């Protein structure tokens, strides 16, 4: 079985590189996007199991990306997690209204990201982990 695909969408290159490194090290396939339009294109083309989505991105913000993903019957089962510096309660509520499944505030630990992917794995019908022989 192929490892699950995780998309990380953020306009900060350091965040893209560091999350991609951590997730790949754990055996996941990872794609990255530097803006909202690129994120939506990759989501439609690749249908990742989990998307970590920044809110404040160029060309299309994360709220708009999430709203379009959750409105599409082919994509709405994708687990969307906002990963953002916008930590006010109103921002979290707006993200959940747009259809996000969860919300993690920056700064974050890579461990928190891995925990979130593991949580999705435990509730998903499709395993997120690659097959590892012991």
C-alpha positions as CSV (number, residue, x, y, z in Angstrom):
1,X,0.0,0.0,0.0
2,X,1.3,3.4,-0.9
3,X,1.9,5.9,2.0
4,X,-0.7,8.5,2.4
5,X,-0.3,11.9,0.7
6,X,-0.2,15.0,2.9
7,X,-0.3,18.5,1.4
8,X,1.3,21.4,3.2
9,X,0.2,24.9,1.9
10,X,2.0,27.9,3.3
11,X,3.7,30.9,1.8
12,X,6.7,30.6,4.3
13,X,9.4,28.4,2.7
14,X,10.8,27.4,6.1
15,X,7.5,26.0,7.2
16,X,7.1,24.1,3.9
17,X,10.6,22.6,4.1
18,X,10.5,21.7,7.8
19,X,7.0,20.1,7.7
20,X,7.9,18.2,4.5
21,X,11.1,16.9,6.1
22,X,9.3,15.7,9.3
23,X,6.4,14.1,7.5
24,X,8.7,12.4,4.9
25,X,10.9,11.1,7.7
26,X,7.8,9.4,9.2
27,X,7.1,7.7,5.8
28,X,4.4,9.9,4.3
29,X,4.3,11.3,0.8
30,X,4.3,15.1,0.9
31,X,3.4,17.8,-1.6
32,X,3.8,21.5,-0.9
33,X,2.1,24.6,-2.2
34,X,3.2,28.2,-1.7
35,X,-0.1,29.9,-2.3
36,X,-3.8,29.2,-2.3
37,X,-4.3,28.7,-6.0
38,X,-1.4,26.2,-6.2
39,X,-2.9,24.4,-3.1
40,X,-6.3,24.1,-4.7
41,X,-4.8,22.8,-7.9
42,X,-2.8,20.2,-6.1
43,X,-5.7,19.2,-3.9
44,X,-7.9,18.6,-7.0
45,X,-5.2,16.8,-8.9
46,X,-3.8,14.6,-6.1
47,X,-6.6,14.3,-3.5
48,X,-4.4,14.1,-0.4
49,X,-5.8,12.6,2.8
50,X,-4.7,15.5,4.9
51,X,-4.1,19.2,4.1
52,X,-2.3,21.6,6.4
53,X,-3.5,25.0,5.2
54,X,-2.2,28.5,6.1
55,X,-4.9,31.2,6.2
56,X,-2.9,34.2,5.0
57,X,-1.5,33.2,1.6
58,X,-1.2,35.0,-1.7
59,X,-3.6,34.6,-4.7
60,X,-6.2,32.8,-2.6
61,X,-6.5,32.7,1.2
62,X,-6.9,29.5,3.1
63,X,-10.5,30.2,4.0
64,X,-11.4,30.3,0.3
65,X,-9.4,27.1,-0.5
66,X,-11.1,25.2,2.4
67,X,-14.5,26.4,1.4
68,X,-14.0,25.2,-2.2
69,X,-12.6,21.8,-1.0
70,X,-15.5,21.2,1.3
71,X,-18.1,22.3,-1.3
72,X,-16.8,19.7,-3.8
73,X,-18.3,16.2,-3.2
74,X,-15.2,14.6,-4.6
75,X,-13.0,16.4,-2.1
76,X,-15.0,17.0,1.0
77,X,-13.6,13.9,2.8
78,X,-10.1,15.4,2.8
79,X,-9.1,16.3,6.3
80,X,-8.3,20.1,6.4
81,X,-6.3,21.5,9.2
82,X,-5.6,25.3,9.4
83,X,-2.0,26.0,10.4
84,X,-1.9,29.7,11.0
85,X,-0.7,32.6,13.0
86,X,-4.2,33.9,13.2
87,X,-5.0,32.7,16.7
88,X,-8.0,34.8,17.8
89,X,-11.2,32.9,18.7
90,X,-13.1,34.6,15.8
91,X,-10.5,33.3,13.3
92,X,-10.9,29.7,14.6
93,X,-14.7,30.0,14.4
94,X,-14.5,31.3,10.9
95,X,-12.1,28.5,9.9
96,X,-14.5,25.9,11.3
97,X,-17.5,27.6,9.6
98,X,-15.6,27.3,6.3
99,X,-15.4,23.5,6.9
100,X,-11.9,23.0,8.5
101,X,-11.6,19.9,10.5
102,X,-9.1,21.4,12.9
103,X,-7.0,24.4,13.7
104,X,-3.4,24.6,14.9
105,X,-1.9,28.0,15.8
106,X,1.7,29.0,15.0
107,X,4.2,28.6,16.4
108,X,3.6,24.8,16.6
109,X,5.8,21.8,17.2
110,X,6.4,19.2,14.5
111,X,5.2,16.7,17.1
112,X,1.8,18.4,17.1
113,X,1.6,18.0,13.3
114,X,2.5,14.3,13.5
115,X,0.0,13.8,16.3
116,X,-2.7,15.4,14.1
117,X,-1.9,13.1,11.2
118,X,-1.9,10.1,13.5
119,X,-5.4,11.2,14.8
120,X,-6.7,11.2,11.3
121,X,-5.1,7.8,10.7
122,X,-7.0,6.4,13.7
123,X,-10.4,7.6,12.4
124,X,-9.8,7.0,8.7
125,X,-11.0,4.0,6.8
126,X,-7.9,4.3,4.7
127,X,-4.6,3.8,6.6
128,X,-2.4,6.8,6.5
129,X,0.8,5.0,7.4
130,X,2.9,3.2,5.0
131,X,3.3,-0.5,5.5
132,X,6.4,-1.1,7.5
133,X,7.8,-4.5,8.0
134,X,9.1,-5.3,11.5
